[in-house]
Amino acid sequence: MALLPQLTRRLGQPLFLPAHGRGAALPDGLRQLLRRRAGVWDLPELPALGGPLEADGAIADSQRSAAAEMGVARCWYGVNGATGLLQAALLAMVRPGERVLLPRNVHRSLIQACVLGDLRPVLFDLPFQSDRGQPAPADSAWIERVLQALPRDGAPIRAAVLVHPTYQGYANDPTAVIQRLQQQGCCVLVDEAHGCHFAAGVDHPLPPSALHCGADLVVHSLQKSAAALAQTAVLWLQGERLDPVRVERSLGLLQTTSPSALLLASCEEALQHWQRRKGRRQLLQRLQEAAALADGLRHSGVPLLSNQDPLRLILHTGQAGITGLDADDWFLPRGLMGELPEPASLTFCLGLACHRGLKRQMRNHWQNLLRHFPDRPPLPAFEAPPLPLVTSTAQSPTQAWTAEHQLVGLKDAEGCIAAELLCPYPPGIPLLIPGERLDRQRQRWLERQQLFWGDQIPDALSVVSGG
């Protein structure tokens, strides 16, 4: 058996997802369930238990209770991650052939939903942080520019998606942006996979949750930003712009008919944990510890980038001329395991567990890393993707995905239409989506990205034959 030893071995500081820190922060109720006889929790959709799409049973009661506690109309638990709920939400909002407004930092799951539903994405660019090569959240002034640049021909845009916060913990108050999009006639879905804790309502200056800012639909990953098991998520619905029957029909297309009772129990317990005094106190303590850790590391000379989520530490390796990918490779065998290596940074997810001695460990590892890569000049500023503010695809993603395709060398791909996603993972943000035509500037930019992303940017692209 090769898998079980890998699952149980020690991995140093677990600064990666799930946020429960390899069990250290699991809620008490879930711990008690897992201590019971092995497999006792592995149940089908018995009448008394029901399922996420059933009107009756314990799960339906749990979902109604969670929605009431959050102050929204409906919620549905999911057991195939935020991916399945995001896809179902988008398919419920937009009919085949209709347009949807998506930010360039959208997760690949929503591009895949466009393929599944024959939706026409209109992609909008985002502010770019050249010192780190990462997008920043859009504010109301930026969205106003986007709306002015939207295509005036063809089908209207029925829905819009926002990402709040980003993988690295960048966020702002999305209220004005959500309201402006709704005034434009859009139903608004917010991918808040990394921000469930924003909605917990603890006394800490976190950005507000999109749930409290009027979004129509919000998806939380309960393993990324709450203390649930991997694959768990929740979809929230409020307002009257979307019929919950449409949502349930879409969920029925993409959710398993045999959901894990253990994962559903994990959804409930993670949400209830923050309704209890103990859970809210633990979350506040983790947030305060994280802020103190960041301050201490900065004072020790460790370069951390500023963001809005204290539970994400972004090590700015590029300041020392080191890529995040090289730093990650060096840290891993030394017991410091991050979540997201990128060309100029390495993001650590502190999660909800306590990390004793982490300040000393990170400071020492950083100093040793500098000795291993000595006297390097800082990485130069990153080049923003050469994209217009708003882009429509040359073909629908569905057409491009299902068309005859061929492999073409990246250096020869100018003028071709992409047939597949080009998407470093993580973070899972597409650099190129099916149906996009590759102009010369973009093709050359992608070639330059190979210097930073290595083999995550392939030498050849799958393109539409004759496109």
Secondary structure, DSSP 8 states (H G I E B T S, - for coil): --HHHHHHS--SEE-SSSTTTTTTT--HHHHHHHHSSTTTT-----TTT--TT-SSSHHHHHHHHHHHHHTSSEEEEESSHHHHHHHHHHHHH--TT-EEEEETT--HHHHHHHHHHT-EEEEE---EETTTTEE----HHHHHHHHHTS--SSS-EEEEEEESS-TT------HHHHHHHHHTT-EEEEE-TT-GGGGG--SS-----GGGGT-SEEEEETTTSSS--TT-EEEEE-SSSS-HHHHHHHHHHHS-SS--HHHHHHHHHHHHHTTSHHHHHHHHHHHHHHHHHHHHHHHTT--EE--S-TTEEEE-GGGGT--HHHHHHHHGGGTEE-SEEETTEEEEE-TTS--TTHHHHHHHHHHHHHHHSTT-------------SEEE-SS-HHHHHHS-EEEEEGGG-TT-BB-S-B--TTTT--SB-TT-B--HHHHHHHHHHHHHHGGGS-SEEEEETT-
